[in-house]
């Protein structure tokens, strides 16, 4: 049997906090827009959290931490990261 590794971002809140952290460190292009692929690539490559990305984005949107454009192309930070 192959041992299963623990998934550090299995909890949606933990994944959302990491995504907001990445978004805060990513330079915005226009009007505070942060392209979603930049956040996704950093989250998957650096955090090994591919399945948790969608749940994290949904949680952050639900909590009012991120605004996701209807096209899904970019996000905006809605709250200062110090309050999270």
ABEGO torsion letter per residue (X at the ends): XBBBBBBAAABAAAAAAAAAAAAAABBBABGGBBBAAAAAAAAAAAAGAAAAAAAAAAAAAAAGABBBBAAGABBBBABBAAAX
